[in-house]
Amino acid sequence: MTVKNLDDLLGEGVQGRYVLVRSDLNVPLDGERITDDGRVRAALPTIKKLADAGAKVVVTAHLGRPKGEPDPKYTLAPVAKRLSELLGAEVTLAGDLVGESAKALTGGLADGGVVLLENVRFDARETSKDAVDRSELAAELGALVPGGAFVSDGFGVVHRKQASVYEVASVLPAYAGGLVLAELDVLKKLTDDVQRPYVVVLGGAKVSDKLGVIANLLTKVDRLLVGGGMAYTFLKAQGHEVGQSLLQADQLDQVKGFLAEAEKRGVELVLPVDVLAATEFAADAENEVVDATAIPADRQGLDIGPRSRELFASKLADAKTVFWNGPMGVFEFEAFSGGTRAVAEALVKSDAFTVVGGGDSAAAVRQLGLPEDGFSHISTGGGASLEYLEGKELPGVTALEEKN
């Protein structure tokens, strides 16, 4: 991939120049409290480098899924506060995206100053399916930074063809941020010249979210470990009853195809052998360990069991490359976090090149208090990582390549 990067931009000189940065600041919130600031910390180095070099930094980002109009529940105010604390300098939040507040704050921005625009998804044009709408918003964002440059540093959104990710790269001179380049470099190690055995661990709720990536990985991996809610559709496809466990019945034929394909290709597909079967979906639900092939009709699996944890750890022990995406159970509930913890701890102990594929997996690592430096890489973009491994183009990256 040949793209201009942040170092190229800094080399050209940015003192007094506007730079629009697309960051991924989509953090989980409990009211106004950020429960995991990993994405804010990941966005910091690029913003800091530009501010330290005297650029007038204008950051755009989204939070949650507002319906194309302002919604106080999704304001970036908590993010601006946290970014200010980490940067050690005030990051001012504009009261809008491209309106009077944004124009006033960017117009008065001092060299080395940072303004965060309000949630870009408060404007329906950001996610519009109409390229004309998106281009119109991109032009308005560009007008906020006259004579400026664009740095794409939100890896978690590069798989989206959205105004602040894709179209804006044709409005301003465009550069890849350090985070995007680092993420792509890691993903290349998972697709080109992989060190073997190559083991992928997939969890999370739905098989349907990972159909493309499973199909593609079955042509590349040595072992595929499946846990989380999606494991019950695999168990059902093998002919086992799964009680009240999460089941995507409409995916059974697809999953049977995966099982057959894995056998044909000699890929070891590993499923849980026991689960924690609970009476209900609740943190304090009564539960018992049962064989994965004998889940009672009135119970639901909420985590992999102790034998499965040992099995999965053993299947990771000799790996040279591991990609993990998706928890093994409902890790948010302490009683059902053991499976996710076991997989994470096995990766920490491993000598392999280990990649945590963003989203809930990254959140679990931090929530469970595991050392982040125990993994080779913790991605900031679950969806983008999966689409890359699926073999899809990432529009936000394509837009940068087209400028070179």
Long-range contacts (C-beta under 8 A, 24 or more apart in sequence): 1-184, 1-397, 1-401, 2-401, 2-404, 3-174, 3-175, 3-176, 3-397, 3-400, 3-401, 3-403, 3-404, 4-173, 4-174, 4-175, 4-176, 4-400, 4-403, 4-404, 5-175, 5-176, 5-177, 5-178, 5-181, 6-46, 6-49, 6-50, 6-151, 6-153, 6-175, 6-176, 6-177, 6-178, 6-181, 8-175, 9-149, 9-151, 9-175, 10-49, 10-50, 10-53, 14-50, 14-53, 14-54, 14-55, 14-149, 15-53, 15-54, 15-55, 15-111, 16-54, 16-55, 16-56, 16-111, 17-55, 17-56, 17-147, 17-148, 17-149, 18-55, 18-56, 18-58, 18-106, 18-109, 18-144, 18-145, 18-146, 18-147, 18-148, 18-149, 19-50, 19-55, 19-56, 19-57, 19-58, 19-145, 19-148, 19-149, 19-150, 19-151, 20-58, 20-59, 20-60, 20-141, 20-142, 20-144, 20-145, 20-148, 20-149, 20-150, 20-151, 20-168, 20-172, 21-46, 21-47, 21-50, 21-57, 21-58, 21-59, 21-60, 21-150, 21-151, 21-153, 21-177, 22-60, 22-61, 22-150, 22-151, 22-152, 22-153, 22-154, 22-157, 22-164, 22-165, 22-168, 23-47, 23-59, 23-60, 23-61, 23-153, 23-154, 24-61, 24-153, 24-154, 24-155, 24-156, 24-157, 24-380, 24-381, 25-59, 25-61, 25-62, 25-63, 25-76, 25-79, 25-83, 25-154, 26-61, 26-62, 26-63, 26-64, 26-156, 26-157, 27-63, 27-78, 27-79, 27-82, 28-363, 29-63, 29-64, 29-78, 32-77, 32-78, 33-78, 34-78, 34-79, 34-82, 36-362, 36-363, 36-366, 36-367, 37-82, 37-86, 38-362, 38-363, 38-366, 38-378, 38-380, 39-156, 39-380, 40-79, 40-82, 40-83, 40-86, 41-86, 42-179, 42-380, 43-83, 43-153, 43-154, 43-179, 44-83, 44-86, 44-87, 45-178, 45-179, 46-151, 46-153, 46-177, 46-178, 46-179, 47-83, 47-87, 47-114, 48-87, 49-178, 50-151, 51-87, 51-89, 51-112, 51-113, 51-114, 52-112, 54-111, 54-112, 55-111, 55-112, 56-106, 56-109, 56-110, 56-111, 56-112, 56-113, 56-145, 56-148, 57-109, 57-112, 57-113, 57-114, 57-115, 58-106, 58-109, 58-114, 58-115, 58-117, 58-144, 58-145, 58-148, 59-83, 59-91, 59-114, 59-115, 59-116, 59-117, 60-97, 60-116, 60-117, 60-120, 60-141, 60-164, 61-116, 61-117, 61-119, 61-120, 61-154, 62-119, 62-120, 62-121, 62-126, 62-157, 62-164, 63-119, 63-121, 64-119, 64-121, 65-121, 66-119, 66-121, 66-122, 67-124, 68-121, 68-122, 68-123, 68-124, 68-126, 68-127, 69-122, 69-124, 70-96, 70-118, 70-119, 70-122, 71-122, 74-119, 74-121, 74-122, 75-118, 75-119, 76-116, 76-118, 76-119, 79-116, 80-116, 83-114, 83-116, 87-114, 89-114, 90-114, 91-115, 91-116, 92-116, 93-118, 94-118, 96-122, 97-122, 97-123, 97-141, 98-123, 98-137, 98-140, 98-141, 98-143, 98-144, 102-144, 103-144, 106-144, 106-145, 117-144, 120-163, 120-164, 125-163, 126-162, 126-163, 126-164, 127-160, 127-162, 128-163, 131-167, 133-163, 134-161, 134-162, 134-163, 134-166, 134-167, 135-163, 135-167, 135-170, 137-163, 137-164, 137-167, 138-163, 138-164, 138-167, 138-168, 138-170, 138-171, 139-171, 141-168, 141-171, 142-168, 142-171, 142-172, 145-172, 148-172, 149-173, 149-174, 149-175, 150-174, 150-175, 151-175, 151-176, 151-177, 152-176, 152-177, 152-180, 152-396, 152-399, 152-400, 153-177, 153-178, 153-179, 153-180, 154-179, 154-180, 154-396, 155-179, 155-180, 155-183, 155-184, 155-379, 155-380, 155-381, 155-384, 156-358, 156-380, 156-381, 156-382, 156-383, 156-384, 157-381, 157-384, 157-396, 158-381, 158-384, 158-394, 158-395, 158-396, 158-397, 159-381, 159-383, 159-384, 159-387, 159-388, 159-392, 159-394, 159-395, 159-396, 160-395, 160-396, 161-395, 165-395, 165-396, 165-399, 166-395, 166-396, 166-398, 166-399, 167-399, 169-396, 169-399, 169-400, 169-402, 169-403, 170-399, 170-402, 170-403, 173-403, 174-399, 174-400, 174-403, 175-400, 176-397, 176-400, 179-380, 180-396, 180-397, 182-377, 183-379, 183-380, 183-381, 183-384, 183-385, 184-388, 184-397, 186-355, 186-376, 186-377, 186-379, 187-385, 187-388, 187-389, 189-321, 189-353, 190-321, 190-323, 190-355, 190-389, 191-220, 191-388, 191-389, 194-220, 194-321, 195-320, 195-321, 195-352, 195-353, 196-222, 196-320, 196-321, 197-222, 197-223, 197-318, 197-319, 197-320, 197-321, 198-222, 198-223, 198-319, 198-320, 198-321, 198-322, 199-223, 199-224, 199-225, 199-315, 199-316, 199-319, 199-321, 199-322, 199-323, 199-352, 200-224, 200-225, 200-322, 200-323, 200-324, 200-325, 201-225, 201-227, 201-312, 201-316, 201-322, 201-323, 201-324, 201-325, 201-326, 201-343, 202-226, 202-227, 202-228, 202-230, 202-324, 202-325, 202-326, 203-227, 203-228, 203-229, 203-230, 203-231, 203-325, 203-326, 203-327, 203-328, 203-329, 203-340, 203-343, 203-361, 204-228, 204-229, 204-230, 204-325, 204-326, 204-327, 204-359, 204-360, 205-229, 205-230, 205-246, 206-230, 206-246, 206-248, 207-233, 207-234, 207-248, 207-251, 207-254, 207-255, 208-248, 208-250, 208-251, 209-386, 210-325, 210-326, 210-386, 211-251, 211-254, 212-386, 212-387, 212-390, 212-391, 212-392, 213-386, 213-387, 213-389, 213-390, 214-258, 215-258, 215-261, 215-390, 216-389, 216-390, 216-391, 217-389, 218-258, 218-261, 218-262, 218-265, 218-267, 219-265, 221-267, 222-267, 222-268, 223-267, 223-268, 223-269, 223-270, 223-315, 223-319, 224-262, 224-267, 224-268, 224-269, 224-270, 225-270, 225-312, 225-315, 225-316, 225-343, 226-269, 226-270, 226-271, 226-272, 227-272, 227-304, 227-308, 227-312, 227-326, 227-327, 227-328, 227-329, 227-339, 227-343, 228-326, 228-327, 228-328, 228-329, 230-326, 231-271, 231-272, 231-292, 231-301, 231-304, 232-301, 234-258, 234-259, 234-269, 234-271, 235-271, 235-272, 235-292, 235-293, 238-271, 240-292, 240-293, 240-294, 240-295, 241-294, 241-295, 241-297, 242-295, 242-301, 243-277, 243-295, 243-296, 243-297, 243-298, 243-299, 243-300, 243-301, 244-297, 244-298, 244-299, 244-300, 245-275, 245-277, 245-295, 245-299, 245-300, 245-301, 246-300, 246-301, 268-315, 270-311, 270-312, 270-315, 272-301, 272-304, 272-305, 272-308, 272-311, 273-305, 273-307, 273-308, 273-311, 274-304, 274-305, 274-306, 274-307, 274-308, 275-301, 275-302, 275-303, 275-304, 275-305, 275-308, 276-301, 276-302, 276-303, 276-304, 276-305, 276-329, 276-335, 276-336, 276-338, 276-339, 277-301, 277-302, 278-302, 278-336, 281-330, 282-333, 283-332, 283-333, 283-334, 283-335, 284-335, 285-335, 287-335, 287-336, 301-329, 302-329, 302-330, 302-333, 302-335, 302-336, 303-328, 303-329, 303-330, 303-335, 303-336, 303-337, 303-338, 303-339, 303-340, 304-328, 304-329, 304-339, 304-342, 305-339, 306-338, 308-339, 309-338, 309-339, 309-342, 309-343, 310-342, 312-339, 312-342, 312-343, 312-346, 313-342, 313-343, 313-345, 313-346, 316-343, 316-346, 316-347, 316-350, 316-352, 317-346, 317-350, 319-350, 319-352, 320-352, 320-353, 321-352, 321-353, 322-347, 322-350, 322-352, 322-353, 322-354, 322-355, 323-355, 323-357, 323-389, 324-354, 324-355, 324-356, 324-357, 324-361, 325-356, 325-357, 325-358, 325-359, 325-361, 325-382, 325-385, 325-386, 326-357, 326-359, 326-360, 326-361, 327-360, 327-361, 327-364, 331-360, 331-364, 331-367, 331-368, 332-367, 337-364, 337-368, 340-364, 340-368, 341-368, 341-370, 344-368, 344-370, 345-370, 347-374, 347-375, 348-374, 348-375, 352-376, 355-379, 355-385, 357-382, 357-385, 357-386, 358-382, 358-383, 358-384, 358-385, 359-383
